[in-house]
Each structure stands twice: as C-alpha cells, then as structure tokens.
Amino acid sequence: MLRLLLLCGALGCGAEQAVPLTFTMVHYARVFEGNSLFWGNASLDGRLSHVLEGHNVTQVLPLEPPDAWARRQKDVSTYLIYFSNLVKLFNKERPMDYTQRLCCYLGCRLFPNGTSHSFYEVTLNGTAFLSFHVPNATWQRRWPGRHQVAAFAEAELMKYPITTQHLQHFLNTTCVSILQAQSAGTGKLSGRSRAPLVLGLILGTLCLLGMAVGIFWCTGGSC
C-alpha cells in the first residue's frame, strides 16, 4: 500500500491541479417553416456566465462593465434578427416543410502547465457536421460520407475571414485570456480582451448562417 501511495504521489494521482480550467459556449438553432429559434449558454469553469434566449443574450457573471456589455448585447441581437430575416427570405424562395436543428459547441481549456486547447464543433440534426481546426484556421467536414450541404457550408465559411482568422484569434487568444484571468484570481478581463468577448457568440451564430445558406440552396437543387 505504501508503494502504491508513493507511486500515486509521483504521478499526481487525484491531484485537483491536473484539472484544466474550461470556458465553453453552446448555441442551438431550430429552423422550420421560415422561422428560427435560438437558445444556448456559456460556462466559465463550470459556472454559468452567459445565457442566450431568442434574440437576447444575458451576462450572468460580471466579466464586462455594464456600458461595454450593453453594446455587445445590441450587436448579438442585431445579428440574430438579420439571421432570422434571411431564413424567412430563403424560405419564400424554397419552402421547407421539415425542421433543421443546428448546434455549435466551442471553447477552450487551460491546463496547469500553461498549455491550452481550443475547439469548435457543429452538428446538424444530432450528427457531426463540421469542425474548425484551430491551428491552421480551416473548416473540415465531419458528416459521414459525401454530403452536398456539408461541402457547400464548408466552402462558404472558408470564404470569410470572420469565420477563419477571426475565429482562430477568438479561440486561441480571447478565450484563453478569459481563463488566464480566472487562473490569476482576478476574475476580470484586461481592456484588450473585453472587446471581443461576445464575438464568440456572434461567430457561433455566423456559422449557423453559412449552414442555413447551404441547406436552403442545396435542398433547392442549386449546390
């Protein structure tokens, strides 16, 4: 038993410090008959930090000052309204009588040794659809087999810097800085990190926009 305890101590068995800090966001969209429903949340190290309901996002943890947060809320609301109107427009061109469920799951982890890992995964109707490869800022198809909508969405998302370089910066820099502030015990972000905090929420729904375009066009036979 003594040997086992010594071995465990050497390997760090049960050490809480080995658990990484995590910041995650999950965004859902349900598209049906020209309508769009949005909901989701963000969590900082297991604590709820943001809530998305409809076109409104609420800050649960005070990561940003009230004036800056008010601007972020407006940006998110404006974008989601734009998304909803675009879905209605596409539905008039090519009516859909079935439901599409989209989910974006993104975030980062900060390990005790200072290294980090970022991720972005997308599902369509519960099946792996796309993922973002953070190191080289590229979208990759995950749908099993050949899939026109996945190929179209991948190509469309790769056209825009906000879904490649900007997303890479958010995941590698902004997201990690949130965790570094948490690790340092401040709980607050630096002035440089505050501005793009809600960018993650906007990028999550922007990815949905690229997929919605693909879904509507491809179901109409225009891929």
PyMOL commands that set and color helices and strands:
alter all, ss='L'
color gray80, all
select helices_A, chain A and resi 2-11+16-18+66-93+148-157+161-163+165-183+191-194+199-219
alter helices_A, ss='H'
color red, helices_A
select strands_A, chain A and resi 21-32+35-44+47-53+56-59+100-110+116-124+127-133+138-141
alter strands_A, ss='S'
color yellow, strands_A
deselect
rebuild
show_as cartoon
